[in-house]
Every structure is written in structure tokens, then in C-alpha cells.
Amino acid sequence: MAASSAYTVEVLGYAEDLMYMMDEVRQWRQDNCVYAPRTEFYWISETLVFLVTFNTCIEAISFARSFEGRLLEPQAAASSGI
């Protein structure tokens, strides 16, 4: 089975915005009927780094525009799928 690409969007915020950001992402996905197979976050000092991975470039770009994020370089998805 050929590997497909995964498209990850990085959104930066403040550490105290985690719950707000998670709720906004959930609502955006529901409103746009988009499935994001992986969502993760971490902090660098006081900066919240939120990463959301999509299966299509179109979904990733739409999300990045909605949240003022940036599309990272596409990564090959594992054959087991993301």
C-alpha cells in the first residue's frame, strides 16, 4: 500500500488558551465536517503550539486560514494510516 501525505498545520497561542483553542478546533471541525486524525499540543515557554494533521491539503489550508496558522511541509503518512 502506497504511503499518502499528511498535512500538518501549526497554530501558536498563549498557554492559557488551551481549553479555548481545543473548543474552537472541535467546533470548526464539526461545522466544516472535517476529520483531523491527529491533534497535539505542547508549550515552548509561554507559547502554546497546537498541531492539527489532516489527510488533504485543502482541509489543512482552510484550517490554517481560519486560525491564522501555517501549513508545515507535508509528511508521508505511515502505511498504517494516520
C-alpha positions as CSV (number, residue, x, y, z in Angstrom):
1,M,0.0,0.0,0.0
2,A,1.5,3.4,-1.0
3,A,2.0,6.0,1.6
4,S,-0.1,9.1,1.4
5,S,0.7,12.6,2.6
6,A,-0.3,14.1,5.9
7,Y,-0.7,17.9,6.1
8,T,0.0,19.5,9.5
9,V,-1.0,23.0,10.5
10,E,0.8,24.8,13.3
11,V,-1.1,27.4,15.3
12,L,0.5,29.5,18.0
13,G,-1.2,30.9,21.1
14,Y,-0.8,31.6,24.7
15,A,-0.5,28.8,27.3
16,E,-3.8,29.9,29.0
17,D,-5.6,29.5,25.7
18,L,-5.5,25.7,25.6
19,M,-9.1,24.9,26.5
20,Y,-10.4,27.7,24.3
21,M,-8.3,26.5,21.4
22,M,-9.4,22.9,21.8
23,D,-13.1,24.0,21.8
24,E,-12.6,26.3,18.8
25,V,-10.9,23.5,16.8
26,R,-13.6,21.0,17.7
27,Q,-16.3,23.5,16.7
28,W,-14.5,24.3,13.4
29,R,-14.2,20.6,12.5
30,Q,-17.8,20.0,13.3
31,D,-19.0,23.0,11.3
32,N,-16.9,22.1,8.3
33,C,-17.4,18.3,8.5
34,V,-13.7,17.7,8.6
35,Y,-11.9,14.8,10.2
36,A,-8.5,15.5,11.6
37,P,-6.8,12.2,12.5
38,R,-4.3,13.7,14.9
39,T,-4.3,16.8,17.2
40,E,-1.5,17.5,19.6
41,F,-0.1,20.4,21.5
42,Y,2.9,21.4,23.6
43,W,4.3,24.6,25.2
44,I,7.5,26.4,24.5
45,S,7.9,28.8,27.4
46,E,4.5,30.7,27.5
47,T,3.7,29.8,23.9
48,L,1.1,27.2,23.1
49,V,2.0,25.2,19.9
50,F,-1.1,23.5,18.5
51,L,-0.6,20.9,15.7
52,V,-3.5,19.5,13.7
53,T,-2.9,17.0,11.0
54,F,-5.3,16.5,8.0
55,N,-5.4,14.0,5.2
56,T,-6.0,16.6,2.5
57,C,-4.2,19.8,1.6
58,I,-7.4,21.7,1.0
59,E,-8.6,20.9,4.6
60,A,-5.3,21.9,6.0
61,I,-5.2,25.2,4.2
62,S,-8.7,26.0,5.2
63,F,-7.9,25.3,8.8
64,A,-4.7,27.4,8.6
65,R,-6.6,30.4,7.2
66,S,-9.3,30.1,9.9
67,F,-6.8,30.0,12.8
68,E,-4.0,32.2,11.4
69,G,-1.8,29.1,11.3
70,R,0.9,27.9,8.9
71,L,1.0,24.8,6.9
72,L,4.1,22.7,7.6
73,E,5.9,20.7,5.0
74,P,3.8,17.6,4.1
75,Q,4.9,14.3,5.7
76,A,4.5,10.9,4.3
77,A,1.9,9.1,6.4
78,A,2.7,5.6,7.8
79,S,1.3,2.7,5.8
80,S,-1.0,2.0,8.8
81,G,-2.5,5.5,8.2
82,I,-2.9,8.5,10.4
